[in-house]
Amino acid sequence: MADNADIANELMERRLEGALASRLTPQVPVNDPWCEDCGDEIPAPRRQAAPWATTCIECQGIRERRGRHAR
């Protein structure tokens, strides 16, 4: 028979699993096929691999390089 500690532990495990599962999946996939920086179309393979992407590969690279130099 489970005691209060066992029940609390099981509840905490379920909540942790739910929180981790929600962090592993993107919350809001972006359906807009256009890059928000340059306005060009985001290639279909990129949209399939990263449906949350809001920039094309080139613009994302620029963003990342700027981020590294800002440090």
mmCIF file as Biopython writes it, N, C-alpha, C and O atoms, coordinates in Angstrom:
data_model
#
loop_
_atom_site.group_PDB
_atom_site.id
_atom_site.type_symbol
_atom_site.label_atom_id
_atom_site.label_alt_id
_atom_site.label_comp_id
_atom_site.label_asym_id
_atom_site.label_entity_id
_atom_site.label_seq_id
_atom_site.pdbx_PDB_ins_code
_atom_site.Cartn_x
_atom_site.Cartn_y
_atom_site.Cartn_z
_atom_site.occupancy
_atom_site.B_iso_or_equiv
_atom_site.auth_seq_id
_atom_site.auth_asym_id
_atom_site.pdbx_PDB_model_num
ATOM 1   N N  . MET A ? 1  ? 0.846  -1.179 0.000   1.0 0.0 1  A 1 
ATOM 2   C CA . MET A ? 1  ? 0.000  0.000  0.000   1.0 0.0 1  A 1 
ATOM 3   C C  . MET A ? 1  ? 0.886  1.234  0.000   1.0 0.0 1  A 1 
ATOM 4   O O  . MET A ? 1  ? 1.857  1.315  0.753   1.0 0.0 1  A 1 
ATOM 5   N N  . ALA A ? 2  ? 0.545  2.189  -0.847  1.0 0.0 2  A 1 
ATOM 6   C CA . ALA A ? 2  ? 1.353  3.401  -0.998  1.0 0.0 2  A 1 
ATOM 7   C C  . ALA A ? 2  ? 1.045  4.374  0.138   1.0 0.0 2  A 1 
ATOM 8   O O  . ALA A ? 2  ? -0.107 4.565  0.527   1.0 0.0 2  A 1 
ATOM 9   N N  . ASP A ? 3  ? 2.108  4.980  0.652   1.0 0.0 3  A 1 
ATOM 10  C CA . ASP A ? 3  ? 1.905  6.013  1.667   1.0 0.0 3  A 1 
ATOM 11  C C  . ASP A ? 3  ? 1.943  7.391  1.012   1.0 0.0 3  A 1 
ATOM 12  O O  . ASP A ? 3  ? 2.121  7.488  -0.202  1.0 0.0 3  A 1 
ATOM 13  N N  . ASN A ? 4  ? 1.783  8.431  1.777   1.0 0.0 4  A 1 
ATOM 14  C CA . ASN A ? 4  ? 1.731  9.792  1.241   1.0 0.0 4  A 1 
ATOM 15  C C  . ASN A ? 4  ? 2.999  10.173 0.489   1.0 0.0 4  A 1 
ATOM 16  O O  . ASN A ? 4  ? 2.929  10.871 -0.523  1.0 0.0 4  A 1 
ATOM 17  N N  . ALA A ? 5  ? 4.143  9.730  0.963   1.0 0.0 5  A 1 
ATOM 18  C CA . ALA A ? 5  ? 5.410  10.050 0.292   1.0 0.0 5  A 1 
ATOM 19  C C  . ALA A ? 5  ? 5.461  9.420  -1.097  1.0 0.0 5  A 1 
ATOM 20  O O  . ALA A ? 5  ? 5.913  10.052 -2.052  1.0 0.0 5  A 1 
ATOM 21  N N  . ASP A ? 6  ? 5.000  8.176  -1.210  1.0 0.0 6  A 1 
ATOM 22  C CA . ASP A ? 6  ? 4.978  7.508  -2.514  1.0 0.0 6  A 1 
ATOM 23  C C  . ASP A ? 6  ? 4.039  8.220  -3.487  1.0 0.0 6  A 1 
ATOM 24  O O  . ASP A ? 6  ? 4.366  8.412  -4.658  1.0 0.0 6  A 1 
ATOM 25  N N  . ILE A ? 7  ? 2.874  8.605  -2.986  1.0 0.0 7  A 1 
ATOM 26  C CA . ILE A ? 7  ? 1.899  9.305  -3.832  1.0 0.0 7  A 1 
ATOM 27  C C  . ILE A ? 7  ? 2.459  10.651 -4.286  1.0 0.0 7  A 1 
ATOM 28  O O  . ILE A ? 7  ? 2.333  11.018 -5.454  1.0 0.0 7  A 1 
ATOM 29  N N  . ALA A ? 8  ? 3.073  11.378 -3.365  1.0 0.0 8  A 1 
ATOM 30  C CA . ALA A ? 8  ? 3.655  12.680 -3.714  1.0 0.0 8  A 1 
ATOM 31  C C  . ALA A ? 8  ? 4.787  12.515 -4.720  1.0 0.0 8  A 1 
ATOM 32  O O  . ALA A ? 8  ? 4.910  13.311 -5.651  1.0 0.0 8  A 1 
ATOM 33  N N  . ASN A ? 9  ? 5.609  11.494 -4.542  1.0 0.0 9  A 1 
ATOM 34  C CA . ASN A ? 9  ? 6.717  11.242 -5.458  1.0 0.0 9  A 1 
ATOM 35  C C  . ASN A ? 9  ? 6.196  10.922 -6.852  1.0 0.0 9  A 1 
ATOM 36  O O  . ASN A ? 9  ? 6.739  11.419 -7.838  1.0 0.0 9  A 1 
ATOM 37  N N  . GLU A ? 10 ? 5.166  10.111 -6.952  1.0 0.0 10 A 1 
ATOM 38  C CA . GLU A ? 10 ? 4.584  9.769  -8.253  1.0 0.0 10 A 1 
ATOM 39  C C  . GLU A ? 10 ? 3.988  11.006 -8.929  1.0 0.0 10 A 1 
ATOM 40  O O  . GLU A ? 10 ? 4.141  11.186 -10.137 1.0 0.0 10 A 1 
ATOM 41  N N  . LEU A ? 11 ? 3.319  11.844 -8.167  1.0 0.0 11 A 1 
ATOM 42  C CA . LEU A ? 11 ? 2.748  13.075 -8.712  1.0 0.0 11 A 1 
ATOM 43  C C  . LEU A ? 11 ? 3.848  14.001 -9.227  1.0 0.0 11 A 1 
ATOM 44  O O  . LEU A ? 11 ? 3.703  14.586 -10.300 1.0 0.0 11 A 1 
ATOM 45  N N  . MET A ? 12 ? 4.927  14.141 -8.492  1.0 0.0 12 A 1 
ATOM 46  C CA . MET A ? 12 ? 6.051  14.985 -8.913  1.0 0.0 12 A 1 
ATOM 47  C C  . MET A ? 12 ? 6.691  14.439 -10.191 1.0 0.0 12 A 1 
ATOM 48  O O  . MET A ? 12 ? 7.047  15.214 -11.079 1.0 0.0 12 A 1 
ATOM 49  N N  . GLU A ? 13 ? 6.840  13.127 -10.294 1.0 0.0 13 A 1 
ATOM 50  C CA . GLU A ? 13 ? 7.412  12.528 -11.500 1.0 0.0 13 A 1 
ATOM 51  C C  . GLU A ? 13 ? 6.545  12.803 -12.721 1.0 0.0 13 A 1 
ATOM 52  O O  . GLU A ? 13 ? 7.062  13.126 -13.790 1.0 0.0 13 A 1 
ATOM 53  N N  . ARG A ? 14 ? 5.220  12.675 -12.568 1.0 0.0 14 A 1 
ATOM 54  C CA . ARG A ? 14 ? 4.314  12.948 -13.689 1.0 0.0 14 A 1 
ATOM 55  C C  . ARG A ? 14 ? 4.402  14.400 -14.126 1.0 0.0 14 A 1 
ATOM 56  O O  . ARG A ? 14 ? 4.442  14.694 -15.320 1.0 0.0 14 A 1 
ATOM 57  N N  . ARG A ? 15 ? 4.434  15.308 -13.158 1.0 0.0 15 A 1 
ATOM 58  C CA . ARG A ? 15 ? 4.522  16.730 -13.494 1.0 0.0 15 A 1 
ATOM 59  C C  . ARG A ? 15 ? 5.852  17.057 -14.170 1.0 0.0 15 A 1 
ATOM 60  O O  . ARG A ? 15 ? 5.891  17.843 -15.116 1.0 0.0 15 A 1 
ATOM 61  N N  . LEU A ? 16 ? 6.926  16.465 -13.697 1.0 0.0 16 A 1 
ATOM 62  C CA . LEU A ? 16 ? 8.234  16.686 -14.309 1.0 0.0 16 A 1 
ATOM 63  C C  . LEU A ? 16 ? 8.259  16.151 -15.739 1.0 0.0 16 A 1 
ATOM 64  O O  . LEU A ? 16 ? 8.766  16.822 -16.638 1.0 0.0 16 A 1 
ATOM 65  N N  . GLU A ? 17 ? 7.721  14.957 -15.958 1.0 0.0 17 A 1 
ATOM 66  C CA . GLU A ? 17 ? 7.676  14.393 -17.303 1.0 0.0 17 A 1 
ATOM 67  C C  . GLU A ? 17 ? 6.860  15.283 -18.240 1.0 0.0 17 A 1 
ATOM 68  O O  . GLU A ? 17 ? 7.248  15.492 -19.389 1.0 0.0 17 A 1 
ATOM 69  N N  . GLY A ? 18 ? 5.747  15.800 -17.764 1.0 0.0 18 A 1 
ATOM 70  C CA . GLY A ? 18 ? 4.922  16.690 -18.579 1.0 0.0 18 A 1 
ATOM 71  C C  . GLY A ? 18 ? 5.644  17.976 -18.918 1.0 0.0 18 A 1 
ATOM 72  O O  . GLY A ? 18 ? 5.577  18.458 -20.049 1.0 0.0 18 A 1 
ATOM 73  N N  . ALA A ? 19 ? 6.337  18.534 -17.932 1.0 0.0 19 A 1 
ATOM 74  C CA . ALA A ? 19 ? 7.077  19.775 -18.167 1.0 0.0 19 A 1 
ATOM 75  C C  . ALA A ? 19 ? 8.204  19.552 -19.172 1.0 0.0 19 A 1 
ATOM 76  O O  . ALA A ? 19 ? 8.423  20.385 -20.052 1.0 0.0 19 A 1 
ATOM 77  N N  . LEU A ? 20 ? 8.908  18.454 -19.048 1.0 0.0 20 A 1 
ATOM 78  C CA . LEU A ? 20 ? 10.001 18.160 -19.981 1.0 0.0 20 A 1 
ATOM 79  C C  . LEU A ? 20 ? 9.459  17.908 -21.385 1.0 0.0 20 A 1 
ATOM 80  O O  . LEU A ? 20 ? 10.050 18.361 -22.366 1.0 0.0 20 A 1 
ATOM 81  N N  . ALA A ? 21 ? 8.358  17.200 -21.491 1.0 0.0 21 A 1 
ATOM 82  C CA . ALA A ? 21 ? 7.776  16.925 -22.805 1.0 0.0 21 A 1 
ATOM 83  C C  . ALA A ? 21 ? 7.350  18.216 -23.488 1.0 0.0 21 A 1 
ATOM 84  O O  . ALA A ? 21 ? 7.521  18.358 -24.698 1.0 0.0 21 A 1 
ATOM 85  N N  . SER A ? 22 ? 6.803  19.149 -22.739 1.0 0.0 22 A 1 
ATOM 86  C CA . SER A ? 22 ? 6.376  20.399 -23.354 1.0 0.0 22 A 1 
ATOM 87  C C  . SER A ? 22 ? 7.565  21.263 -23.759 1.0 0.0 22 A 1 
ATOM 88  O O  . SER A ? 22 ? 7.447  22.068 -24.683 1.0 0.0 22 A 1 
ATOM 89  N N  . ARG A ? 23 ? 8.701  21.116 -23.092 1.0 0.0 23 A 1 
ATOM 90  C CA . ARG A ? 23 ? 9.895  21.878 -23.446 1.0 0.0 23 A 1 
ATOM 91  C C  . ARG A ? 23 ? 10.578 21.314 -24.680 1.0 0.0 23 A 1 
ATOM 92  O O  . ARG A ? 23 ? 11.281 22.045 -25.378 1.0 0.0 23 A 1 
ATOM 93  N N  . LEU A ? 24 ? 10.392 20.035 -24.966 1.0 0.0 24 A 1 
ATOM 94  C CA . LEU A ? 24 ? 11.058 19.402 -26.099 1.0 0.0 24 A 1 
ATOM 95  C C  . LEU A ? 24 ? 10.353 19.676 -27.421 1.0 0.0 24 A 1 
ATOM 96  O O  . LEU A ? 24 ? 10.959 19.533 -28.483 1.0 0.0 24 A 1 
ATOM 97  N N  . THR A ? 25 ? 9.092  20.065 -27.374 1.0 0.0 25 A 1 
ATOM 98  C CA . THR A ? 25 ? 8.364  20.343 -28.600 1.0 0.0 25 A 1 
ATOM 99  C C  . THR A ? 25 ? 8.126  21.843 -28.717 1.0 0.0 25 A 1 
ATOM 100 O O  . THR A ? 25 ? 7.833  22.499 -27.717 1.0 0.0 25 A 1 
ATOM 101 N N  . PRO A ? 26 ? 8.246  22.384 -29.896 1.0 0.0 26 A 1 
ATOM 102 C CA . PRO A ? 26 ? 7.994  23.808 -30.058 1.0 0.0 26 A 1 
ATOM 103 C C  . PRO A ? 26 ? 6.560  24.146 -29.669 1.0 0.0 26 A 1 
ATOM 104 O O  . PRO A ? 26 ? 5.632  23.393 -29.966 1.0 0.0 26 A 1 
ATOM 105 N N  . GLN A ? 27 ? 6.391  25.268 -29.012 1.0 0.0 27 A 1 
ATOM 106 C CA . GLN A ? 27 ? 5.072  25.654 -28.541 1.0 0.0 27 A 1 
ATOM 107 C C  . GLN A ? 27 ? 4.174  26.149 -29.673 1.0 0.0 27 A 1 
ATOM 108 O O  . GLN A ? 27 ? 2.999  25.785 -29.735 1.0 0.0 27 A 1 
ATOM 109 N N  . VAL A ? 28 ? 4.714  26.969 -30.561 1.0 0.0 28 A 1 
ATOM 110 C CA . VAL A ? 28 ? 3.899  27.553 -31.623 1.0 0.0 28 A 1 
ATOM 111 C C  . VAL A ? 28 ? 4.640  27.406 -32.951 1.0 0.0 28 A 1 
ATOM 112 O O  . VAL A ? 28 ? 5.526  28.206 -33.251 1.0 0.0 28 A 1 
ATOM 113 N N  . PRO A ? 29 ? 4.294  26.402 -33.744 1.0 0.0 29 A 1 
ATOM 114 C CA . PRO A ? 29 ? 4.940  26.303 -35.045 1.0 0.0 29 A 1 
ATOM 115 C C  . PRO A ? 29 ? 4.531  27.488 -35.932 1.0 0.0 29 A 1 
ATOM 116 O O  . PRO A ? 29 ? 3.374  27.908 -35.941 1.0 0.0 29 A 1 
ATOM 117 N N  . VAL A ? 30 ? 5.484  27.996 -36.653 1.0 0.0 30 A 1 
ATOM 118 C CA . VAL A ? 30 ? 5.239  29.133 -37.529 1.0 0.0 30 A 1 
ATOM 119 C C  . VAL A ? 30 ? 4.847  28.601 -38.902 1.0 0.0 30 A 1 
ATOM 120 O O  . VAL A ? 30 ? 5.522  27.731 -39.451 1.0 0.0 30 A 1 
ATOM 121 N N  . ASN A ? 31 ? 3.771  29.117 -39.448 1.0 0.0 31 A 1 
ATOM 122 C CA . ASN A ? 31 ? 3.300  28.665 -40.751 1.0 0.0 31 A 1 
ATOM 123 C C  . ASN A ? 31 ? 3.684  29.631 -41.864 1.0 0.0 31 A 1 
ATOM 124 O O  . ASN A ? 31 ? 3.493  29.321 -43.040 1.0 0.0 31 A 1 
ATOM 125 N N  . ASP A ? 32 ? 4.219  30.786 -41.517 1.0 0.0 32 A 1 
ATOM 126 C CA . ASP A ? 32 ? 4.576  31.795 -42.511 1.0 0.0 32 A 1 
ATOM 127 C C  . ASP A ? 32 ? 5.837  31.349 -43.243 1.0 0.0 32 A 1 
ATOM 128 O O  . ASP A ? 32 ? 6.874  31.156 -42.608 1.0 0.0 32 A 1 
ATOM 129 N N  . PRO A ? 33 ? 5.776  31.180 -44.560 1.0 0.0 33 A 1 
ATOM 130 C CA . PRO A ? 33 ? 6.942  30.681 -45.297 1.0 0.0 33 A 1 
ATOM 131 C C  . PRO A ? 33 ? 7.962  31.775 -45.640 1.0 0.0 33 A 1 
ATOM 132 O O  . PRO A ? 33 ? 8.918  31.505 -46.368 1.0 0.0 33 A 1 
ATOM 133 N N  . TRP A ? 34 ? 7.783  32.995 -45.135 1.0 0.0 34 A 1 
ATOM 134 C CA . TRP A ? 34 ? 8.652  34.104 -45.526 1.0 0.0 34 A 1 
ATOM 135 C C  . TRP A ? 34 ? 9.576  34.494 -44.384 1.0 0.0 34 A 1 
ATOM 136 O O  . TRP A ? 34 ? 9.152  34.579 -43.231 1.0 0.0 34 A 1 
ATOM 137 N N  . CYS A ? 35 ? 10.838 34.731 -44.710 1.0 0.0 35 A 1 
ATOM 138 C CA . CYS A ? 35 ? 11.852 35.139 -43.733 1.0 0.0 35 A 1 
ATOM 139 C C  . CYS A ? 35 ? 11.491 36.518 -43.175 1.0 0.0 35 A 1 
ATOM 140 O O  . CYS A ? 35 ? 11.194 37.440 -43.935 1.0 0.0 35 A 1 
ATOM 141 N N  . GLU A ? 36 ? 11.519 36.652 -41.864 1.0 0.0 36 A 1 
ATOM 142 C CA . GLU A ? 36 ? 11.152 37.941 -41.277 1.0 0.0 36 A 1 
ATOM 143 C C  . GLU A ? 36 ? 12.259 38.980 -41.406 1.0 0.0 36 A 1 
ATOM 144 O O  . GLU A ? 36 ? 12.016 40.161 -41.159 1.0 0.0 36 A 1 
ATOM 145 N N  . ASP A ? 37 ? 13.472 38.571 -41.789 1.0 0.0 37 A 1 
ATOM 146 C CA . ASP A ? 37 ? 14.560 39.536 -41.965 1.0 0.0 37 A 1 
ATOM 147 C C  . ASP A ? 37 ? 14.670 40.031 -43.407 1.0 0.0 37 A 1 
ATOM 148 O O  . ASP A ? 37 ? 14.701 41.239 -43.644 1.0 0.0 37 A 1 
ATOM 149 N N  . CYS A ? 38 ? 14.728 39.109 -44.373 1.0 0.0 38 A 1 
ATOM 150 C CA . CYS A ? 38 ? 14.945 39.525 -45.768 1.0 0.0 38 A 1 
ATOM 151 C C  . CYS A ? 38 ? 13.688 39.451 -46.626 1.0 0.0 38 A 1 
ATOM 152 O O  . CYS A ? 38 ? 13.637 40.056 -47.697 1.0 0.0 38 A 1 
ATOM 153 N N  . GLY A ? 39 ? 12.681 38.723 -46.177 1.0 0.0 39 A 1 
ATOM 154 C CA . GLY A ? 39 ? 11.444 38.617 -46.937 1.0 0.0 39 A 1 
ATOM 155 C C  . GLY A ? 39 ? 11.429 37.518 -47.979 1.0 0.0 39 A 1 
ATOM 156 O O  . GLY A ? 39 ? 10.404 37.287 -48.621 1.0 0.0 39 A 1 
ATOM 157 N N  . ASP A ? 40 ? 12.559 36.831 -48.160 1.0 0.0 40 A 1 
ATOM 158 C CA . ASP A ? 40 ? 12.597 35.714 -49.111 1.0 0.0 40 A 1 
ATOM 159 C C  . ASP A ? 40 ? 11.856 34.514 -48.512 1.0 0.0 40 A 1 
ATOM 160 O O  . ASP A ? 40 ? 11.613 34.442 -47.307 1.0 0.0 40 A 1 
ATOM 161 N N  . GLU A ? 41 ? 11.513 33.586 -49.388 1.0 0.0 41 A 1 
ATOM 162 C CA . GLU A ? 41 ? 10.832 32.381 -48.919 1.0 0.0 41 A 1 
ATOM 163 C C  . GLU A ? 41 ? 11.806 31.484 -48.167 1.0 0.0 41 A 1 
ATOM 164 O O  . GLU A ? 41 ? 12.936 31.278 -48.611 1.0 0.0 41 A 1 
ATOM 165 N N  . ILE A ? 42 ? 11.373 30.954 -47.034 1.0 0.0 42 A 1 
ATOM 166 C CA . ILE A ? 42 ? 12.175 29.988 -46.283 1.0 0.0 42 A 1 
ATOM 167 C C  . ILE A ? 42 ? 12.048 28.660 -47.019 1.0 0.0 42 A 1 
ATOM 168 O O  . ILE A ? 42 ? 10.929 28.205 -47.258 1.0 0.0 42 A 1 
ATOM 169 N N  . PRO A ? 43 ? 13.162 28.020 -47.386 1.0 0.0 43 A 1 
ATOM 170 C CA . PRO A ? 43 ? 13.096 26.771 -48.149 1.0 0.0 43 A 1 
ATOM 171 C C  . PRO A ? 43 ? 12.271 25.706 -47.421 1.0 0.0 43 A 1 
ATOM 172 O O  . PRO A ? 43 ? 12.321 25.597 -46.196 1.0 0.0 43 A 1 
ATOM 173 N N  . ALA A ? 44 ? 11.521 24.933 -48.188 1.0 0.0 44 A 1 
ATOM 174 C CA . ALA A ? 44 ? 10.656 23.893 -47.619 1.0 0.0 44 A 1 
ATOM 175 C C  . ALA A ? 44 ? 11.408 22.907 -46.726 1.0 0.0 44 A 1 
ATOM 176 O O  . ALA A ? 44 ? 10.895 22.547 -45.666 1.0 0.0 44 A 1 
ATOM 177 N N  . PRO A ? 45 ? 12.617 22.451 -47.116 1.0 0.0 45 A 1 
ATOM 178 C CA . PRO A ? 45 ? 13.323 21.518 -46.225 1.0 0.0 45 A 1 
ATOM 179 C C  . PRO A ? 45 ? 13.611 22.141 -44.837 1.0 0.0 45 A 1 
ATOM 180 O O  . PRO A ? 45 ? 13.553 21.448 -43.821 1.0 0.0 45 A 1 
ATOM 181 N N  . ARG A ? 46 ? 13.916 23.434 -44.807 1.0 0.0 46 A 1 
ATOM 182 C CA . ARG A ? 46 ? 14.160 24.092 -43.515 1.0 0.0 46 A 1 
ATOM 183 C C  . ARG A ? 46 ? 12.862 24.175 -42.713 1.0 0.0 46 A 1 
ATOM 184 O O  . ARG A ? 46 ? 12.864 23.948 -41.503 1.0 0.0 46 A 1 
ATOM 185 N N  . ARG A ? 47 ? 11.754 24.501 -43.384 1.0 0.0 47 A 1 
ATOM 186 C CA . ARG A ? 47 ? 10.475 24.593 -42.681 1.0 0.0 47 A 1 
ATOM 187 C C  . ARG A ? 47 ? 10.048 23.239 -42.149 1.0 0.0 47 A 1 
ATOM 188 O O  . ARG A ? 47 ? 9.423  23.157 -41.091 1.0 0.0 47 A 1 
ATOM 189 N N  . GLN A ? 48 ? 10.381 22.167 -42.874 1.0 0.0 48 A 1 
ATOM 190 C CA . GLN A ? 48 ? 10.038 20.824 -42.407 1.0 0.0 48 A 1 
ATOM 191 C C  . GLN A ? 48 ? 10.917 20.411 -41.233 1.0 0.0 48 A 1 
ATOM 192 O O  . GLN A ? 48 ? 10.437 19.803 -40.277 1.0 0.0 48 A 1 
ATOM 193 N N  . ALA A ? 49 ? 12.199 20.740 -41.304 1.0 0.0 49 A 1 
ATOM 194 C CA . ALA A ? 49 ? 13.130 20.366 -40.234 1.0 0.0 49 A 1 
ATOM 195 C C  . ALA A ? 49 ? 12.931 21.210 -38.986 1.0 0.0 49 A 1 
ATOM 196 O O  . ALA A ? 49 ? 13.080 20.717 -37.868 1.0 0.0 49 A 1 
ATOM 197 N N  . ALA A ? 50 ? 12.593 22.485 -39.175 1.0 0.0 50 A 1 
ATOM 198 C CA . ALA A ? 50 ? 12.412 23.407 -38.049 1.0 0.0 50 A 1 
ATOM 199 C C  . ALA A ? 50 ? 11.163 24.243 -38.304 1.0 0.0 50 A 1 
ATOM 200 O O  . ALA A ? 50 ? 11.274 25.386 -38.747 1.0 0.0 50 A 1 
ATOM 201 N N  . PRO A ? 51 ? 9.977  23.701 -38.034 1.0 0.0 51 A 1 
ATOM 202 C CA . PRO A ? 51 ? 8.750  24.416 -38.359 1.0 0.0 51 A 1 
ATOM 203 C C  . PRO A ? 51 ? 8.586  25.732 -37.609 1.0 0.0 51 A 1 
ATOM 204 O O  . PRO A ? 51 ? 7.761  26.559 -37.999 1.0 0.0 51 A 1 
ATOM 205 N N  . TRP A ? 52 ? 9.342  25.942 -36.557 1.0 0.0 52 A 1 
ATOM 206 C CA . TRP A ? 52 ? 9.276  27.186 -35.789 1.0 0.0 52 A 1 
ATOM 207 C C  . TRP A ? 52 ? 10.206 28.260 -36.342 1.0 0.0 52 A 1 
ATOM 208 O O  . TRP A ? 52 ? 10.200 29.387 -35.848 1.0 0.0 52 A 1 
ATOM 209 N N  . ALA A ? 53 ? 10.998 27.936 -37.348 1.0 0.0 53 A 1 
ATOM 210 C CA . ALA A ? 53 ? 11.958 28.893 -37.903 1.0 0.0 53 A 1 
ATOM 211 C C  . ALA A ? 53 ? 11.243 30.097 -38.497 1.0 0.0 53 A 1 
ATOM 212 O O  . ALA A ? 53 ? 10.244 29.954 -39.202 1.0 0.0 53 A 1 
ATOM 213 N N  . THR A ? 54 ? 11.759 31.271 -38.209 1.0 0.0 54 A 1 
ATOM 214 C CA . THR A ? 54 ? 11.176 32.504 -38.744 1.0 0.0 54 A 1 
ATOM 215 C C  . THR A ? 54 ? 12.127 33.196 -39.711 1.0 0.0 54 A 1 
ATOM 216 O O  . THR A ? 54 ? 11.800 34.246 -40.263 1.0 0.0 54 A 1 
ATOM 217 N N  . THR A ? 55 ? 13.309 32.607 -39.917 1.0 0.0 55 A 1 
ATOM 218 C CA . THR A ? 55 ? 14.289 33.188 -40.830 1.0 0.0 55 A 1 
ATOM 219 C C  . THR A ? 55 ? 14.847 32.107 -41.748 1.0 0.0 55 A 1 
ATOM 220 O O  . THR A ? 55 ? 14.824 30.920 -41.422 1.0 0.0 55 A 1 
ATOM 221 N N  . CYS A ? 56 ? 15.354 32.545 -42.908 1.0 0.0 56 A 1 
ATOM 222 C CA . CYS A ? 56 ? 16.033 31.616 -43.807 1.0 0.0 56 A 1 
ATOM 223 C C  . CYS A ? 56 ? 17.403 31.274 -43.214 1.0 0.0 56 A 1 
ATOM 224 O O  . CYS A ? 56 ? 17.825 31.870 -42.223 1.0 0.0 56 A 1 
ATOM 225 N N  . ILE A ? 57 ? 18.071 30.335 -43.812 1.0 0.0 57 A 1 
ATOM 226 C CA . ILE A ? 57 ? 19.353 29.876 -43.282 1.0 0.0 57 A 1 
ATOM 227 C C  . ILE A ? 57 ? 20.383 31.007 -43.286 1.0 0.0 57 A 1 
ATOM 228 O O  . ILE A ? 57 ? 21.135 31.169 -42.325 1.0 0.0 57 A 1 
ATOM 229 N N  . GLU A ? 58 ? 20.415 31.784 -44.363 1.0 0.0 58 A 1 
ATOM 230 C CA . GLU A ? 58 ? 21.393 32.867 -44.458 1.0 0.0 58 A 1 
ATOM 231 C C  . GLU A ? 58 ? 21.178 33.908 -43.357 1.0 0.0 58 A 1 
ATOM 232 O O  . GLU A ? 58 ? 22.127 34.315 -42.687 1.0 0.0 58 A 1 
ATOM 233 N N  . CYS A ? 59 ? 19.928 34.333 -43.177 1.0 0.0 59 A 1 
ATOM 234 C CA . CYS A ? 59 ? 19.642 35.348 -42.156 1.0 0.0 59 A 1 
ATOM 235 C C  . CYS A ? 59 ? 19.873 34.801 -40.745 1.0 0.0 59 A 1 
ATOM 236 O O  . CYS A ? 59 ? 20.315 35.532 -39.859 1.0 0.0 59 A 1 
ATOM 237 N N  . GLN A ? 60 ? 19.575 33.522 -40.540 1.0 0.0 60 A 1 
ATOM 238 C CA . GLN A ? 60 ? 19.836 32.928 -39.230 1.0 0.0 60 A 1 
ATOM 239 C C  . GLN A ? 60 ? 21.328 32.923 -38.944 1.0 0.0 60 A 1 
ATOM 240 O O  . GLN A ? 60 ? 21.747 33.180 -37.816 1.0 0.0 60 A 1 
ATOM 241 N N  . GLY A ? 61 ? 22.137 32.630 -39.967 1.0 0.0 61 A 1 
ATOM 242 C CA . GLY A ? 61 ? 23.587 32.680 -39.800 1.0 0.0 61 A 1 
ATOM 243 C C  . GLY A ? 61 ? 24.067 34.072 -39.424 1.0 0.0 61 A 1 
ATOM 244 O O  . GLY A ? 61 ? 24.939 34.225 -38.569 1.0 0.0 61 A 1 
ATOM 245 N N  . ILE A ? 62 ? 23.500 35.079 -40.059 1.0 0.0 62 A 1 
ATOM 246 C CA . ILE A ? 62 ? 23.855 36.469 -39.730 1.0 0.0 62 A 1 
ATOM 247 C C  . ILE A ? 62 ? 23.484 36.771 -38.286 1.0 0.0 62 A 1 
ATOM 248 O O  . ILE A ? 62 ? 24.273 37.367 -37.553 1.0 0.0 62 A 1 
ATOM 249 N N  . ARG A ? 63 ? 22.292 36.365 -37.873 1.0 0.0 63 A 1 
ATOM 250 C CA . ARG A ? 63 ? 21.870 36.590 -36.483 1.0 0.0 63 A 1 
ATOM 251 C C  . ARG A ? 63 ? 22.832 35.931 -35.502 1.0 0.0 63 A 1 
ATOM 252 O O  . ARG A ? 63 ? 23.192 36.524 -34.485 1.0 0.0 63 A 1 
ATOM 253 N N  . GLU A ? 64 ? 23.244 34.714 -35.806 1.0 0.0 64 A 1 
ATOM 254 C CA . GLU A ? 64 ? 24.137 33.992 -34.906 1.0 0.0 64 A 1 
ATOM 255 C C  . GLU A ? 64 ? 25.516 34.637 -34.846 1.0 0.0 64 A 1 
ATOM 256 O O  . GLU A ? 64 ? 26.118 34.722 -33.775 1.0 0.0 64 A 1 
ATOM 257 N N  . ARG A ? 65 ? 26.018 35.091 -35.992 1.0 0.0 65 A 1 
ATOM 258 C CA . ARG A ? 65 ? 27.317 35.754 -36.003 1.0 0.0 65 A 1 
ATOM 259 C C  . ARG A ? 65 ? 27.265 37.055 -35.212 1.0 0.0 65 A 1 
ATOM 260 O O  . ARG A ? 65 ? 28.194 37.361 -34.465 1.0 0.0 65 A 1 
ATOM 261 N N  . ARG A ? 66 ? 26.198 37.818 -35.369 1.0 0.0 66 A 1 
ATOM 262 C CA . ARG A ? 66 ? 26.041 39.060 -34.606 1.0 0.0 66 A 1 
ATOM 263 C C  . ARG A ? 66 ? 25.994 38.760 -33.105 1.0 0.0 66 A 1 
ATOM 264 O O  . ARG A ? 66 ? 26.573 39.490 -32.300 1.0 0.0 66 A 1 
ATOM 265 N N  . GLY A ? 67 ? 25.316 37.705 -32.748 1.0 0.0 67 A 1 
ATOM 266 C CA . GLY A ? 67 ? 25.223 37.324 -31.333 1.0 0.0 67 A 1 
ATOM 267 C C  . GLY A ? 67 ? 26.565 36.960 -30.743 1.0 0.0 67 A 1 
ATOM 268 O O  . GLY A ? 67 ? 26.836 37.264 -29.582 1.0 0.0 67 A 1 
ATOM 269 N N  . ARG A ? 68 ? 27.406 36.315 -31.525 1.0 0.0 68 A 1 
ATOM 270 C CA . ARG A ? 68 ? 28.737 35.931 -31.043 1.0 0.0 68 A 1 
ATOM 271 C C  . ARG A ? 68 ? 29.641 37.147 -30.876 1.0 0.0 68 A 1 
ATOM 272 O O  . ARG A ? 68 ? 30.443 37.208 -29.944 1.0 0.0 68 A 1 
ATOM 273 N N  . HIS A ? 69 ? 29.509 38.121 -31.790 1.0 0.0 69 A 1 
ATOM 274 C CA . HIS A ? 69 ? 30.362 39.307 -31.706 1.0 0.0 69 A 1 
ATOM 275 C C  . HIS A ? 69 ? 29.932 40.244 -30.593 1.0 0.0 69 A 1 
ATOM 276 O O  . HIS A ? 69 ? 30.739 41.029 -30.095 1.0 0.0 69 A 1 
ATOM 277 N N  . ALA A ? 70 ? 28.674 40.170 -30.199 1.0 0.0 70 A 1 
ATOM 278 C CA . ALA A ? 70 ? 28.154 41.069 -29.167 1.0 0.0 70 A 1 
ATOM 279 C C  . ALA A ? 70 ? 28.632 40.685 -27.781 1.0 0.0 70 A 1 
ATOM 280 O O  . ALA A ? 70 ? 28.546 41.488 -26.852 1.0 0.0 70 A 1 
ATOM 281 N N  . ARG A ? 71 ? 29.132 39.477 -27.627 1.0 0.0 71 A 1 
ATOM 282 C CA . ARG A ? 71 ? 29.530 39.003 -26.297 1.0 0.0 71 A 1 
ATOM 283 C C  . ARG A ? 71 ? 30.791 39.640 -25.824 1.0 0.0 71 A 1 
ATOM 284 O O  . ARG A ? 71 ? 31.257 39.345 -24.724 1.0 0.0 71 A 1 
#
